[in-house]
Amino acid sequence: MFAGSGNGSIAVKKEAYNPSVICLYSLDLTSSFTSVISVRKDSTSTCTVYAVENTVNTLTDSAYNNDENYSANSAAENAVMKFKDSSDVTINRRRND
């Protein structure tokens, strides 16, 4: 479960194969250099992203997360959430009971 606020990112690592769950609970997360949430290349993991019901979650990237304007940023994904082609991702809300 991810909660709170700060600068960083959440990633399902490259070549992951076990199911992954990302649970957002009143999260306010900004990423200065890359996507806030990403499933990396060659991951065969199924990934479920839940936003807990009745919470507000804010995901923000910066202008620096754009490789067209900042070619020196090799981590730029040009998106707040990035899922590679082989990803199996579900985004849903989760009841808080």
C-alpha positions, 0 to 999 in steps of 0.5 A: 500500500502506498500512502503519503506524499513525496517525490519518487516512482513505483515500478514493477521491475524488469522481467518480473513474473509474479502478480503485482498489486499496487494499492493507492491510499491517499497518495500524492506522488510526483516524479521529477524524472520518469513515470510515477507508475511503470511496468518495465519492459519484459515483465510478464507480471500481471499488475493490478492498480487499486485506488482505495475507495473514498481517497484522493490520489494524485500522480504528477510528473514534471516537464523534465519527464519529456525526452523531446524537450530534455534529451539528456533525461534517459529515464523519461517516459513521457507519461504519468503511468507507463505500461510496456507492450507485454504488460497485463494491467488492470486499474480499479477502485477498491472498497475500504471495508 
